Every structure is written in structure tokens, then in C-alpha cells.
Amino acid sequence: MFFKKWMSDERFVMHRLYSTRLAAVVTAVAMAVWFEYELFVNEVYHWDIFAFLIILAVTKVGSMAYYRLTN
């Protein structure tokens, strides 16, 4: 009974949202650092990592514009 009540609490949902957002930001920064490290130190282009960083940036800017226009 306690576990079910705790799982439906709005604080749990907000903590899950914040932790997911933090994980996404940390992952994006780690990908960017790795891409630049490989580029500057080893002179290797990882276009797959770069493509995911571009997808992340386009999604972020697009969603910010969408939420700004609809709110």
C-alpha cells in the first residue's frame, strides 16, 4: 500500500523528470567532449556522434520554440 501511494505522488513524477533531464544534459556534454577530444587529439571525425548532437540541438531549439508559441 505504501509503495503504490509513493509511486503516485507528484513529487516522484517531478524527481523523475528532473533526473531524466539531468541525464540527457550530462550525456550531451560527454558526447560533445568526446567528439572534440577525438577531433583535436587524434584528428578523427566521428560523424555518428556529431549527427546525434545535431539531432539533440534541433530537438531542443524546436521544442523551446513550440512551447513558447503554445504557452
A tleap script that builds the chain and sets N, CA, C and O, in Angstrom:
source leaprc.protein.ff14SB
mol = sequence {
  NMET PHE PHE LYS LYS TRP MET SER ASP GLU
  ARG PHE VAL MET HIE ARG LEU TYR SER THR
  ARG LEU ALA ALA VAL VAL THR ALA VAL ALA
  MET ALA VAL TRP PHE GLU TYR GLU LEU PHE
  VAL ASN GLU VAL TYR HIE TRP ASP ILE PHE
  ALA PHE LEU ILE ILE LEU ALA VAL THR LYS
  VAL GLY SER MET ALA TYR TYR ARG LEU THR
  CASN
}
set mol.1.N position { 0.821 -1.193 0.000 }
set mol.1.CA position { 0.000 0.000 0.000 }
set mol.1.C position { 0.863 1.254 0.000 }
set mol.1.O position { 0.592 2.190 -0.753 }
set mol.2.N position { 1.898 1.286 0.833 }
set mol.2.CA position { 2.776 2.452 0.906 }
set mol.2.C position { 3.483 2.694 -0.424 }
set mol.2.O position { 3.591 3.834 -0.874 }
set mol.3.N position { 3.965 1.618 -1.054 }
set mol.3.CA position { 4.705 1.763 -2.300 }
set mol.3.C position { 3.820 2.334 -3.395 }
set mol.3.O position { 4.265 3.191 -4.159 }
set mol.4.N position { 2.592 1.885 -3.488 }
set mol.4.CA position { 1.695 2.382 -4.521 }
set mol.4.C position { 1.377 3.862 -4.292 }
set mol.4.O position { 1.337 4.639 -5.246 }
set mol.5.N position { 1.153 4.255 -3.045 }
set mol.5.CA position { 0.881 5.655 -2.756 }
set mol.5.C position { 2.103 6.516 -3.070 }
set mol.5.O position { 1.969 7.620 -3.598 }
set mol.6.N position { 3.284 6.015 -2.748 }
set mol.6.CA position { 4.515 6.753 -3.010 }
set mol.6.C position { 4.754 6.894 -4.514 }
set mol.6.O position { 5.252 7.930 -4.956 }
set mol.7.N position { 4.418 5.893 -5.299 }
set mol.7.CA position { 4.637 5.941 -6.742 }
set mol.7.C position { 3.688 6.909 -7.427 }
set mol.7.O position { 4.005 7.397 -8.511 }
set mol.8.N position { 2.547 7.204 -6.844 }
set mol.8.CA position { 1.601 8.114 -7.474 }
set mol.8.C position { 1.751 9.552 -6.990 }
set mol.8.O position { 0.979 10.424 -7.389 }
set mol.9.N position { 2.718 9.799 -6.151 }
set mol.9.CA position { 2.946 11.134 -5.625 }
set mol.9.C position { 3.529 12.027 -6.722 }
set mol.9.O position { 4.368 11.581 -7.505 }
set mol.10.N position { 3.086 13.284 -6.781 }
set mol.10.CA position { 3.575 14.187 -7.829 }
set mol.10.C position { 5.043 14.538 -7.639 }
set mol.10.O position { 5.719 14.891 -8.605 }
set mol.11.N position { 5.546 14.448 -6.417 }
set mol.11.CA position { 6.975 14.696 -6.205 }
set mol.11.C position { 7.820 13.635 -6.895 }
set mol.11.O position { 8.885 13.939 -7.431 }
set mol.12.N position { 7.349 12.389 -6.884 }
set mol.12.CA position { 8.072 11.321 -7.564 }
set mol.12.C position { 8.136 11.593 -9.062 }
set mol.12.O position { 9.174 11.389 -9.691 }
set mol.13.N position { 7.032 12.051 -9.629 }
set mol.13.CA position { 6.998 12.349 -11.063 }
set mol.13.C position { 7.945 13.501 -11.382 }
set mol.13.O position { 8.652 13.447 -12.389 }
set mol.14.N position { 7.978 14.530 -10.561 }
set mol.14.CA position { 8.869 15.664 -10.798 }
set mol.14.C position { 10.339 15.261 -10.624 }
set mol.14.O position { 11.193 15.714 -11.386 }
set mol.15.N position { 10.639 14.426 -9.641 }
set mol.15.CA position { 12.013 13.956 -9.460 }
set mol.15.C position { 12.449 13.121 -10.655 }
set mol.15.O position { 13.597 13.207 -11.092 }
set mol.16.N position { 11.542 12.320 -11.181 }
set mol.16.CA position { 11.858 11.528 -12.367 }
set mol.16.C position { 12.110 12.437 -13.564 }
set mol.16.O position { 13.015 12.170 -14.354 }
set mol.17.N position { 11.334 13.496 -13.714 }
set mol.17.CA position { 11.527 14.452 -14.799 }
set mol.17.C position { 12.874 15.147 -14.677 }
set mol.17.O position { 13.603 15.257 -15.663 }
set mol.18.N position { 13.217 15.619 -13.481 }
set mol.18.CA position { 14.480 16.320 -13.270 }
set mol.18.C position { 15.676 15.392 -13.498 }
set mol.18.O position { 16.674 15.801 -14.091 }
set mol.19.N position { 15.578 14.159 -13.033 }
set mol.19.CA position { 16.706 13.243 -13.201 }
set mol.19.C position { 16.892 12.862 -14.666 }
set mol.19.O position { 18.026 12.694 -15.114 }
set mol.20.N position { 15.813 12.723 -15.413 }
set mol.20.CA position { 15.920 12.418 -16.835 }
set mol.20.C position { 16.521 13.592 -17.589 }
set mol.20.O position { 17.356 13.402 -18.473 }
set mol.21.N position { 16.108 14.787 -17.250 }
set mol.21.CA position { 16.653 15.973 -17.897 }
set mol.21.C position { 18.140 16.130 -17.593 }
set mol.21.O position { 18.920 16.455 -18.488 }
set mol.22.N position { 18.537 15.906 -16.359 }
set mol.22.CA position { 19.938 15.992 -15.986 }
set mol.22.C position { 20.759 14.933 -16.720 }
set mol.22.O position { 21.856 15.218 -17.199 }
set mol.23.N position { 20.238 13.731 -16.805 }
set mol.23.CA position { 20.950 12.661 -17.514 }
set mol.23.C position { 21.131 13.005 -18.989 }
set mol.23.O position { 22.183 12.717 -19.559 }
set mol.24.N position { 20.138 13.608 -19.611 }
set mol.24.CA position { 20.250 13.988 -21.017 }
set mol.24.C position { 21.301 15.073 -21.214 }
set mol.24.O position { 22.068 15.018 -22.175 }
set mol.25.N position { 21.349 16.042 -20.333 }
set mol.25.CA position { 22.334 17.121 -20.445 }
set mol.25.C position { 23.744 16.586 -20.218 }
set mol.25.O position { 24.660 16.936 -20.962 }
set mol.26.N position { 23.932 15.756 -19.216 }
set mol.26.CA position { 25.252 15.193 -18.938 }
set mol.26.C position { 25.717 14.329 -20.104 }
set mol.26.O position { 26.889 14.374 -20.478 }
set mol.27.N position { 24.822 13.551 -20.676 }
set mol.27.CA position { 25.173 12.713 -21.822 }
set mol.27.C position { 25.549 13.562 -23.027 }
set mol.27.O position { 26.518 13.245 -23.718 }
set mol.28.N position { 24.814 14.625 -23.296 }
set mol.28.CA position { 25.131 15.506 -24.426 }
set mol.28.C position { 26.486 16.173 -24.237 }
set mol.28.O position { 27.257 16.283 -25.190 }
set mol.29.N position { 26.783 16.615 -23.034 }
set mol.29.CA position { 28.082 17.234 -22.776 }
set mol.29.C position { 29.202 16.210 -22.940 }
set mol.29.O position { 30.243 16.522 -23.518 }
set mol.30.N position { 29.000 15.001 -22.442 }
set mol.30.CA position { 30.012 13.954 -22.589 }
set mol.30.C position { 30.239 13.611 -24.054 }
set mol.30.O position { 31.380 13.403 -24.468 }
set mol.31.N position { 29.171 13.550 -24.846 }
set mol.31.CA position { 29.316 13.283 -26.272 }
set mol.31.C position { 30.079 14.401 -26.964 }
set mol.31.O position { 30.929 14.131 -27.813 }
set mol.32.N position { 29.795 15.638 -26.621 }
set mol.32.CA position { 30.489 16.767 -27.236 }
set mol.32.C position { 31.967 16.777 -26.853 }
set mol.32.O position { 32.821 17.049 -27.696 }
set mol.33.N position { 32.272 16.488 -25.609 }
set mol.33.CA position { 33.662 16.447 -25.167 }
set mol.33.C position { 34.409 15.325 -25.880 }
set mol.33.O position { 35.543 15.514 -26.319 }
set mol.34.N position { 33.781 14.162 -25.998 }
set mol.34.CA position { 34.414 13.043 -26.687 }
set mol.34.C position { 34.639 13.365 -28.163 }
set mol.34.O position { 35.701 13.066 -28.709 }
set mol.35.N position { 33.657 13.965 -28.802 }
set mol.35.CA position { 33.790 14.330 -30.212 }
set mol.35.C position { 34.958 15.296 -30.401 }
set mol.35.O position { 35.774 15.107 -31.302 }
set mol.36.N position { 35.044 16.319 -29.570 }
set mol.36.CA position { 36.120 17.301 -29.698 }
set mol.36.C position { 37.479 16.711 -29.332 }
set mol.36.O position { 38.486 17.054 -29.951 }
set mol.37.N position { 37.519 15.833 -28.338 }
set mol.37.CA position { 38.776 15.172 -27.984 }
set mol.37.C position { 39.295 14.362 -29.172 }
set mol.37.O position { 40.458 14.488 -29.556 }
set mol.38.N position { 38.442 13.544 -29.741 }
set mol.38.CA position { 38.857 12.734 -30.887 }
set mol.38.C position { 39.250 13.611 -32.072 }
set mol.38.O position { 40.167 13.266 -32.817 }
set mol.39.N position { 38.577 14.722 -32.250 }
set mol.39.CA position { 38.875 15.617 -33.366 }
set mol.39.C position { 40.227 16.304 -33.183 }
set mol.39.O position { 41.040 16.315 -34.107 }
set mol.40.N position { 40.479 16.876 -32.010 }
set mol.40.CA position { 41.690 17.658 -31.801 }
set mol.40.C position { 42.921 16.806 -31.486 }
set mol.40.O position { 44.026 17.146 -31.908 }
set mol.41.N position { 42.746 15.716 -30.759 }
set mol.41.CA position { 43.897 14.904 -30.355 }
set mol.41.C position { 44.246 13.877 -31.429 }
set mol.41.O position { 45.407 13.760 -31.822 }
set mol.42.N position { 43.254 13.138 -31.903 }
set mol.42.CA position { 43.514 12.050 -32.848 }
set mol.42.C position { 43.175 12.404 -34.290 }
set mol.42.O position { 43.427 11.614 -35.200 }
set mol.43.N position { 42.606 13.586 -34.503 }
set mol.43.CA position { 42.177 14.045 -35.833 }
set mol.43.C position { 41.248 13.041 -36.524 }
set mol.43.O position { 41.390 12.753 -37.712 }
set mol.44.N position { 40.305 12.525 -35.753 }
set mol.44.CA position { 39.315 11.570 -36.256 }
set mol.44.C position { 37.943 12.206 -36.128 }
set mol.44.O position { 37.569 12.710 -35.069 }
set mol.45.N position { 37.198 12.173 -37.226 }
set mol.45.CA position { 35.826 12.696 -37.220 }
set mol.45.C position { 34.854 11.546 -36.957 }
set mol.45.O position { 34.814 10.572 -37.710 }
set mol.46.N position { 34.080 11.668 -35.895 }
set mol.46.CA position { 33.022 10.698 -35.619 }
set mol.46.C position { 31.702 11.348 -36.016 }
set mol.46.O position { 31.059 12.021 -35.210 }
set mol.47.N position { 31.311 11.139 -37.260 }
set mol.47.CA position { 30.116 11.794 -37.772 }
set mol.47.C position { 28.849 11.255 -37.122 }
set mol.47.O position { 27.838 11.956 -37.077 }
set mol.48.N position { 28.881 10.029 -36.620 }
set mol.48.CA position { 27.707 9.499 -35.942 }
set mol.48.C position { 27.432 10.258 -34.644 }
set mol.48.O position { 26.279 10.571 -34.348 }
set mol.49.N position { 28.461 10.553 -33.875 }
set mol.49.CA position { 28.295 11.336 -32.647 }
set mol.49.C position { 27.856 12.755 -32.985 }
set mol.49.O position { 26.986 13.316 -32.319 }
set mol.50.N position { 28.454 13.328 -34.014 }
set mol.50.CA position { 28.088 14.672 -34.442 }
set mol.50.C position { 26.620 14.734 -34.874 }
set mol.50.O position { 25.917 15.698 -34.574 }
set mol.51.N position { 26.165 13.691 -35.585 }
set mol.51.CA position { 24.765 13.657 -36.024 }
set mol.51.C position { 23.812 13.629 -34.831 }
set mol.51.O position { 22.784 14.305 -34.841 }
set mol.52.N position { 24.145 12.860 -33.819 }
set mol.52.CA position { 23.286 12.821 -32.630 }
set mol.52.C position { 23.299 14.141 -31.876 }
set mol.52.O position { 22.276 14.543 -31.321 }
set mol.53.N position { 24.427 14.814 -31.846 }
set mol.53.CA position { 24.480 16.138 -31.215 }
set mol.53.C position { 23.627 17.148 -31.980 }
set mol.53.O position { 22.970 17.990 -31.369 }
set mol.54.N position { 23.631 17.072 -33.308 }
set mol.54.CA position { 22.790 17.961 -34.121 }
set mol.54.C position { 21.311 17.645 -33.891 }
set mol.54.O position { 20.495 18.557 -33.763 }
set mol.55.N position { 20.968 16.367 -33.839 }
set mol.55.CA position { 19.574 15.979 -33.563 }
set mol.55.C position { 19.137 16.517 -32.206 }
set mol.55.O position { 18.026 17.028 -32.066 }
set mol.56.N position { 20.002 16.406 -31.213 }
set mol.56.CA position { 19.682 16.908 -29.880 }
set mol.56.C position { 19.476 18.417 -29.896 }
set mol.56.O position { 18.535 18.921 -29.284 }
set mol.57.N position { 20.352 19.142 -30.593 }
set mol.57.CA position { 20.238 20.595 -30.647 }
set mol.57.C position { 18.981 21.043 -31.383 }
set mol.57.O position { 18.299 21.965 -30.936 }
set mol.58.N position { 18.669 20.406 -32.501 }
set mol.58.CA position { 17.468 20.765 -33.260 }
set mol.58.C position { 16.213 20.466 -32.453 }
set mol.58.O position { 15.270 21.258 -32.447 }
set mol.59.N position { 16.199 19.337 -31.780 }
set mol.59.CA position { 15.048 18.988 -30.941 }
set mol.59.C position { 14.883 19.975 -29.795 }
set mol.59.O position { 13.764 20.383 -29.484 }
set mol.60.N position { 15.982 20.360 -29.167 }
set mol.60.CA position { 15.927 21.306 -28.050 }
set mol.60.C position { 15.397 22.664 -28.502 }
set mol.60.O position { 14.495 23.217 -27.872 }
set mol.61.N position { 15.944 23.201 -29.578 }
set mol.61.CA position { 15.513 24.516 -30.059 }
set mol.61.C position { 14.082 24.450 -30.592 }
set mol.61.O position { 13.293 25.365 -30.359 }
set mol.62.N position { 13.748 23.388 -31.296 }
set mol.62.CA position { 12.386 23.236 -31.819 }
set mol.62.C position { 11.351 23.131 -30.717 }
set mol.62.O position { 10.280 23.732 -30.806 }
set mol.63.N position { 11.664 22.366 -29.675 }
set mol.63.CA position { 10.710 22.241 -28.578 }
set mol.63.C position { 10.595 23.535 -27.787 }
set mol.63.O position { 9.511 23.866 -27.307 }
set mol.64.N position { 11.705 24.280 -27.639 }
set mol.64.CA position { 11.628 25.576 -26.956 }
set mol.64.C position { 10.750 26.538 -27.739 }
set mol.64.O position { 9.953 27.263 -27.145 }
set mol.65.N position { 10.880 26.557 -29.056 }
set mol.65.CA position { 10.048 27.433 -29.881 }
set mol.65.C position { 8.584 27.011 -29.816 }
set mol.65.O position { 7.697 27.859 -29.718 }
set mol.66.N position { 8.328 25.704 -29.869 }
set mol.66.CA position { 6.965 25.206 -29.809 }
set mol.66.C position { 6.299 25.569 -28.477 }
set mol.66.O position { 5.170 26.059 -28.454 }
set mol.67.N position { 7.004 25.327 -27.382 }
set mol.67.CA position { 6.437 25.634 -26.065 }
set mol.67.C position { 6.263 27.135 -25.871 }
set mol.67.O position { 5.323 27.563 -25.200 }
set mol.68.N position { 7.141 27.931 -26.439 }
set mol.68.CA position { 6.997 29.387 -26.334 }
set mol.68.C position { 5.768 29.861 -27.084 }
set mol.68.O position { 5.064 30.754 -26.613 }
set mol.69.N position { 5.495 29.278 -28.247 }
set mol.69.CA position { 4.336 29.694 -29.043 }
set mol.69.C position { 3.017 29.174 -28.487 }
set mol.69.O position { 1.983 29.817 -28.668 }
set mol.70.N position { 3.028 28.047 -27.829 }
set mol.70.CA position { 1.779 27.457 -27.344 }
set mol.70.C position { 1.466 27.816 -25.889 }
set mol.70.O position { 0.343 27.597 -25.434 }
set mol.71.N position { 2.415 28.352 -25.167 }
set mol.71.CA position { 2.161 28.718 -23.762 }
set mol.71.C position { 1.934 30.204 -23.624 }
set mol.71.O position { 1.705 30.693 -22.518 }
savepdb mol mol.pdb
quit
